[in-house]
Amino acid sequence: MPRKHIAMVSIPAPGHVNPSLEIIRELVDRGHRVTYANDPSMEAVITATGAELRPVVSTLPKVNHSGVAEESTEKSWDGDAIHALTLFQEEYESMLPQLRDHYEDDRPDLFLYDIAGGPARILAQEWGIPMVQLSPTYVAWEGYEEDMAPMLDEMKADPRGAAYYERQARFLVENGVSMPADQFYGRPERAVVLVAKSMQPNAERVNESVYTFVGPALPTARSDDGEWARPAGNRKILLISLGTAYTDKVDFYRRCMEAFGGLDDWHVVLQIGRYVDPNQLGDVPANFEVHRWVPQFDILGQADAFVTHAGMGGSSEGMFTGTPMIAVPQAVDQFENADALVAAGVGVRLDADTATVAELRTALGEVTSEPIRGRSAELAAELREAGGAARAVEIIEAAVPS
């Protein structure tokens, strides 16, 4: 199709940027001009796709593409759901005028926006520009608002929650949005869903005329994350990674070393993140290698099992590579994700705080035996058939006026 200007809007968090990158790269390869509005801390990974960064200084607690803190800040993700939602509301209020400055005189043919890029929808609606949401996690189903009502009522009963919802509603009204906030943010006009349909709660109640499940938009390799050299020999590979945010788990890492250390047929790669001092781990078993950060996707392509916090990014990569998973969720949507992995037949779930050495070792045996190993391979094949980045780009191009 003719060259178009497509503007992507997201926030500086790996779980919100990484899922979009292969789609952005494909759009650029097809000849489109793609601008990507995000914090300058994400410039390197964004411009590597061929897109042009439109700098939007974020108010959120920052980590870079590898999850490393960019700068000291008084803000933190530590806190409850009301705290997190308030952080996002502050981000939206800061983001909107910056987006307006960037695009007022360079209006795109289409806004592509992450689930945390809601201000893009405000501009798209105001300027009459088509839009497509990219969702790196599960989406709302028919009846979602009713199902979530008890939890929302509890939050609104908290004075902090009431203040947040009043602030959210005021922001939308002041910017010409008459739709209720839960509908505006949670009910896109068109959306590409970058997870397996098997991960979607109440999948049978999702409106697939709005939401299209294309699975993770992943490359065959991710060179910007680096490569990992598999040790010589025939040992199986186990990767242990709790993502980027919830990695302060010294005791859990020690139990993993006790559970999997000394297993002659296993080589273990342990990622500990930025919070743990390696010296806190004690004696590291000979069959372990320990790193702050690893090229996760590259390792998963060679791994036989994956101990994961069940973040949507890690869960999707594990499913895409057909790697059986031991899910040890830490926070937010990870508990639902872990349950979805179990329901899909590709993993088992443990409690990171209470799982014993024996339970960890038993779980490894479970996930590397049938039926989990076979089902993991089947689901990986299904995800490839869902279309990934190529299918996502088809949907995006179809939404652009000819």
Rosetta blueprint (number, residue, H / E / L):
1 M L
2 P L
3 R L
4 K L
5 H E
6 I E
7 A E
8 M E
9 V E
10 S L
11 I L
12 P L
13 A L
14 P H
15 G H
16 H H
17 V H
18 N H
19 P H
20 S H
21 L H
22 E H
23 I H
24 I H
25 R H
26 E H
27 L H
28 V H
29 D H
30 R L
31 G L
32 H L
33 R E
34 V E
35 T E
36 Y E
37 A E
38 N E
39 D L
40 P H
41 S H
42 M H
43 E H
44 A H
45 V H
46 I H
47 T H
48 A L
49 T L
50 G L
51 A L
52 E E
53 L E
54 R E
55 P E
56 V L
57 V L
58 S L
59 T L
60 L L
61 P L
62 K L
63 V E
64 N L
65 H L
66 S L
67 G L
68 V L
69 A E
70 E L
71 E L
72 S L
73 T L
74 E L
75 K L
76 S L
77 W L
78 D L
79 G L
80 D L
81 A H
82 I H
83 H H
84 A H
85 L H
86 T H
87 L H
88 F H
89 Q H
90 E H
91 E H
92 Y H
93 E H
94 S H
95 M H
96 L H
97 P H
98 Q H
99 L H
100 R H
101 D H
102 H H
103 Y H
104 E L
105 D L
106 D L
107 R L
108 P L
109 D L
110 L E
111 F E
112 L E
113 Y E
114 D E
115 I L
116 A L
117 G L
118 G L
119 P H
120 A H
121 R H
122 I H
123 L H
124 A H
125 Q H
126 E H
127 W H
128 G L
129 I L
130 P L
131 M E
132 V E
133 Q E
134 L E
135 S E
136 P L
137 T L
138 Y L
139 V L
140 A L
141 W L
142 E L
143 G L
144 Y H
145 E H
146 E H
147 D H
148 M H
149 A H
150 P H
151 M H
152 L H
153 D H
154 E H
155 M H
156 K H
157 A H
158 D L
159 P H
160 R H
161 G H
162 A H
163 A H
164 Y H
165 Y H
166 E H
167 R H
168 Q H
169 A H
170 R H
171 F H
172 L H
173 V H
174 E H
175 N L
176 G L
177 V L
178 S L
179 M L
180 P L
181 A H
182 D H
183 Q H
184 F H
185 Y H
186 G H
187 R L
188 P L
189 E L
190 R L
191 A E
192 V E
193 V E
194 L L
195 V L
196 A L
197 K H
198 S H
199 M H
200 Q L
201 P L
202 N L
203 A H
204 E H
205 R H
206 V L
207 N L
208 E L
209 S L
210 V L
211 Y E
212 T E
213 F E
214 V L
215 G L
216 P L
217 A L
218 L L
219 P L
220 T L
221 A L
222 R L
223 S H
224 D H
225 D H
226 G L
227 E L
228 W L
229 A L
230 R L
231 P L
232 A L
233 G L
234 N L
235 R L
236 K E
237 I E
238 L E
239 L E
240 I E
241 S E
242 L L
243 G L
244 T L
245 A L
246 Y L
247 T L
248 D L
249 K L
250 V H
251 D H
252 F H
253 Y H
254 R H
255 R H
256 C H
257 M H
258 E H
259 A H
260 F H
261 G L
262 G L
263 L L
264 D L
265 D L
266 W E
267 H E
268 V E
269 V E
270 L E
271 Q E
272 I L
273 G L
274 R L
275 Y L
276 V L
277 D L
278 P H
279 N H
280 Q H
281 L H
282 G L
283 D L
284 V L
285 P L
286 A L
287 N L
288 F E
289 E E
290 V E
291 H E
292 R L
293 W L
294 V L
295 P L
296 Q H
297 F H
298 D H
299 I H
300 L H
301 G L
302 Q L
303 A L
304 D L
305 A E
306 F E
307 V E
308 T E
309 H L
310 A L
311 G L
312 M H
313 G H
314 G H
315 S H
316 S H
317 E H
318 G H
319 M H
320 F H
321 T L
322 G L
323 T L
324 P L
325 M E
326 I E
327 A E
328 V L
329 P L
330 Q L
331 A L
332 V L
333 D L
334 Q H
335 F H
336 E H
337 N H
338 A H
339 D H
340 A H
341 L H
342 V H
343 A H
344 A L
345 G L
346 V L
347 G E
348 V E
349 R E
350 L L
351 D L
352 A L
353 D L
354 T L
355 A L
356 T L
357 V H
358 A H
359 E H
360 L H
361 R H
362 T H
363 A H
364 L H
365 G H
366 E H
367 V H
368 T L
369 S L
370 E L
371 P L
372 I H
373 R H
374 G H
375 R H
376 S H
377 A H
378 E H
379 L H
380 A H
381 A H
382 E H
383 L H
384 R H
385 E H
386 A H
387 G L
388 G H
389 A H
390 A H
391 R H
392 A H
393 V H
394 E H
395 I H
396 I H
397 E H
398 A H
399 A H
400 V L
401 P L
402 S L
